[in-house]
């Protein structure tokens, strides 16, 4: 008897399941929600605001219950047709992807719930200079230690790809995606390292997701020789004005991380910047300084207390022994550390932690002369003072 009830229950459940599927199939169609053949009313009071590589079309939405969407149809200079659309809740839409500043014709349609399209309203748009051309015209590539530095401006923050062409393993010119830049930030900076000091020929062009691209420029890159300076040569070189320390400054280059293996400074009186000075043991033209901040524990925090937020690094080959930051010193770089997450002070996420643990690659002024001594000057730490800490640092440059 029990088995009979089980069988009946299974059969009944199967019928319900089939009916449910059937109902779902009936609802899952692409048929119009209405079969009214009447075209919807057109939009009115159409106006255009031209922007970089695009235009915004604003209009008055008709009071027509049949209206579902408003769409714009247009052609790019490539000849390809594109369509932009938005719901009847909005009173504007954007037409995108223009690579020129020519006048383009755009047809604006109202579309009903039954898919019926109104007669078009034709408007003219004349986009401003496209982001790819803004970026291309400002593109600069400079020889650097072990590679090159690429910089460009993208003031309209368009989505651009700076494509780099180089020789592949078959000695053929091809896109190098590892060196290429994909971004929408307004100030673009890319560092390519790991190249030998031979001459390398690269091509550069800018493109967007619509297939628009600029001309290609080619440039010969001759990386500047770079080596890691031997930390065994580094020595403390305390000058008047350098505040006292918790432990030796040599802990900043001992290859170890964490408490008792880091250099940190005692907080001295006054509000002036704190400094620490040391010798490299050899004169070198510096390319970059890698630095990692000390992390406070319980919980682990890198953007905290005396970790540096704004600071400067100076170099000298023969510093004034009175400790004055005078003409015997040259500014190698001024730096500002930002917390990737933007979270409040004392709160950090996994991205913050990973970024700090990877350390900061601090570029030095390539026009600076050779130096033998470094002086780190903290302008502001994360707690708002000027005391500083350094968990570990590494110095790179040309000692020849």
N, C-alpha and C positions, 0 to 999 in steps of 0.2 A: 504493500500500500504506500509505504514511504517513497519507494522508487517511482511509483506512478505519479505522485505529486511532484516529485523532482522533475520528471520528464515534461509534465504539463507546464511547470513553471519555466523551464528552459524554452519550450515552444512559444509561450506567451511573450517572454522577454525578446525572442528573436523577431516576432512580429512587430513589437514596439520599436526595436532597433532599426528594422527595415523602413518602417513608417517615418521614423525620425530622419533617416538618411535621405529618404525621398523628399521630405519637406525641405531639408537643407539644400538639396540639389535644385529644387524649384526656386528657392530664394537666392541662390548663388548664381545669378545671371548678370549679364552686362546689358540687359534690356533697359531702355529709358524708363524713368519712374513715372512718366506720363506719355500719352499718345496724342497730345494736343499739337496739331500741325501749324499753329499760329506762331510766327516769329516773335521773339520778345522785343520790347522797346529798346532803342539804342541808348547808350550813355550820352551825356551832354556836358557842356562847359569843359571841354577837354583842354588841358594845358600841359606843357612839356618843360621839364627841368633837365638840361643837358649836363652830364657828369663825365668823369674819366672812363672812357670805354663803354659807357652805358647812358641810359636816359630813364627818368621816371616820368610816367604818364599819369596825370591825375584827372579825375572826371567826377561828374555827379551820377550816382547810381539811379536808374529809373525806378519808380514805384510800380513795379510789375511783378506780381506773384509767380509768374512763369519763369522769371530769370533765375538761373543757377550759377553761371560763371561769366566772367568777362575775359576775353583772350585777345592777345596781340600777335599778329603774324608779320614776320619781317625777314629780309635776306641780309646776310653779312657780305662783305666784299668778296669772300670766297665763292659766293653763289649759293651756298647752303641756306636752306630755309629753316628758321627757328620759330618756336611758339612759346609765349609766356602767358600764363593764365592765373587767375585768382578768383576767389568766391565772391558772391554778391555782397558779402559783409564788408569788403574792402572798397576803397574808392581810389586806389592807385595800383599800378604794377610797374615792374622794371623790365626793360629790354636790355639784354646784356650781350657782351662778346664782340663789340666793335673794335677793330684795330686801327681804324682811320678816323679822320675828322671830317669826312664828307657828309653830305646831307643824305639821309636814308628815309624811305617811305615806310610807314608802319600802318597796318590796317587793324582797327580795333573793332571787335565783334562782341555782341551779346549772345549768349547761348542759353536756350531754355532748358527746362527739366526734361523735355522730350528730345533734346539734342538738336533742336531746330536753331539755325544760326541767322542772326539779323543781317541786314545789309551793313557793309563796313563803313566806318568813319575813318578817313585817311588823315594821318598827321605826319608831320616832318620832324625828324630828330637830327641833331648835328652834334654828335658826341665830342667831348674834349679829348685831349691826347690820352691814349690808352696806357694803362699801367705798365705793359711790357715795354713801351717806348720810353716812359719815364725812367724805368729801371735801366734800360739799355744805354740811354744817353748819359747816365751818371755812373756807369760801371767803370771801376778802376781795379787793376790787378798790379800788385807790387811784389817784387822779389822779397823773400823773407828767409830767415834762417831755416834751413831744412825744407823749404817749400815756397808758398806764396800766400799773400793775403788778398782776398777779394772783398770789395766794398761797393755798395750801390744804395740809391735812395728809392723808396717806393711810397711817396707821400700820400697816395690815395689808398694805400693798403690793399691793393688788388692781390689776388692769388696768382703768383708768378712762379715760373720755373726757370732758374738760370742754369742752362745746360752747358756742361763742359765736355768738349770733344778732345780725346787724346788717343795715343796709339795703344791698341790692344795687344794681346799675346802674339797675334799674327802680323804685327807691325802695320796694321791698318787703322785709319782714323775712325773712331766710333764713339758714341756717347758713353761717358763714364758717370754712371749714376751715383757712385760713392762720392765723387767730388762735386756733383751737381747740387744745387740748392733749391728746395721747395718751400716757399714761405709766403706769408702775407703781412709781415712786419714792415714798418715804415723805414727802418734803417737796417740794412742788410750787411752783415759782416761774416765772412767765412775764412777759416784758416786751414790750409792744406799743408801737411807736414809729412815727413818720411821720404822725401825725395833726395837723390844724390845731387852732387854739385855740377852735374853735366847740364847742358842746355836741353830743356824740354819744350816742345811746341804744343800749345793748347789752343783750341778754338772756343769761343763763348758766344752764345745767343740766348735770347729770352723768349719763352713761349707761354701760352695759357691753355686752359682746358678746351677752348673752342678750336684749337689747331692754328691759331694765329702765332706767327713767330717773326722775330726781327732778322736783320742781316746777321751774319757771323763775322766776328773779328778774330784774328789769329794773333797770338803774341808768344814770343820766345821767353821762357822763364828760366833764369839761372839762379837756383837756390843758393843762399849764403851758407857757408860751412858752419856747422853747429855741433858741439859736443857737450856732454854733461860735465860740469866742473867737479873735480875730485873733492868730496866732502872732508877727506882726511887732512886737507890743507886749511880748512876753515878754522878761524880762531876768534875768541872774544876780543873786542877792541873797545873797551868802555871809555866813553868820553864824558867830560863834564856836562851835566844836564840830562844824562841817561839815568832814569830812576833805578832804584834797587830791584833785584829780581828774586823770585822764588826758585832757587836752583840756577844752574849755569845755562847760559844761552846756547851752549853746545847741544843741549837736549833738543833744539829745533832742527838738528841735522843728524841725529843718532840712528835714524831708520826705525825708530819705535814709536808707537802711538799710545795715547792715554795718559792718565795721571802718573806723575813721577817720571814720565818719559817726554813730557812736553815742557816748553818754555812759557812761563807766565810772569808778568811783572807785578810788583807791589804797586798799590795806588799811592802816588806821591801827592803832596799838597798842591793846591792851585788848580786852575782850570785849563792850563796849557796842554798841548799835545804831548804824549809820551813818546819817547824814542828808544831804539835799541840799535847798537852799532856792532858790526863784526867785520873781520877781514876774510877775503876769499883766498888769501895766500898766493895769488897770482893775478896779474893784470889781464883783463879779458873784455872784449866787446860783447856785452850781454844781449841775448835775444829774448829770453823769457825767464820767469821765476815761477815755479810751481809751488803752491802753498796750500796747506790744509789746516783748518782751525781746530783748536782743542774742543772736545765735546764734554760738557758737564753731564754728570750721570744722575740717575734717579729722578726723573727719567732722562734718557739720552737727549741732549739738546745742543746743537751746533751754533745756532743764531741766538746766542745767549751770553749774558755778562760781558766778559772782556774779549770775546771774539770780535775781531775788527770788522766794522761796517764801512767806514770811509777812511782811507789811508793813502800815504804817499811813500814811494821808495826812491831814495837818492843814492847816487854813486859818486865816488871820488877816487883819484889815484894818489892824492896827497892831501888828506884832510887837515884843516886847521886844528891844532891840538887843544885849543881853548873850547872846543865843542860847538862853536858858532856854526849855524847853517848858512854859510856865506858863499862866495863865488868859488870856493874850493870844492863845492858840491854841485852836481848837475841832477836835475829831476829826471829820473828814468821812467816814471809813470805815476799817474793818480788814479785810484781805483775805488769803485763803489760795489759792494757785495749786496745782492738782492736775494731775498728768500723766494724761491720759485712759487710756493703755494700762496704767498701773500697773507698767510694766517697771522693773527695777532702775536705780539711778543710772548715768548714762552710756550707757544703751541706750534708744533712741527709735524709734518706728515712724512710718509715714506719717500716721496720725491725730494723733499728738503734734505732728508738724511742721505740719500744716494748722491745728490749733487755735492754736498759738503764732503762726503767721504771720498769722492772722486778728486777733490781738490780744485783749486782755481789756477788756471794757466794765465799768468799775468804778463802781458806783452810789454817789452821795454822799448823805449824810443830808439829806433834804428839809426838815428843821426847822432846819438850820444857817443862820446869818446870811450876809450878803454877805461875801466875802473878796477880798483883793487879792494875797495871798501864799500860796504852797503850800510845804509841807515834807513830803518823802517820808522815811519812817523805816523802814529795813529791820531786821526782827527776826531773820530767818534766810534765807540764800540756799541754793541747792541743794547747795553743797559743805559747808554746816554753819557758815559764818561769817556776817558781817553786812554785808560790802561789797556794793555794788549796781551794777547797770547798767540803762540804759534805751536801747533802740534808737530809739524814737519815741513821742511822746505827743500827744494832742489833748484839749482841754478844752472842755466844753459847759456852757451855763447861760443865765441871764437877766441881761443887762447894763443893763436899763432902770432 
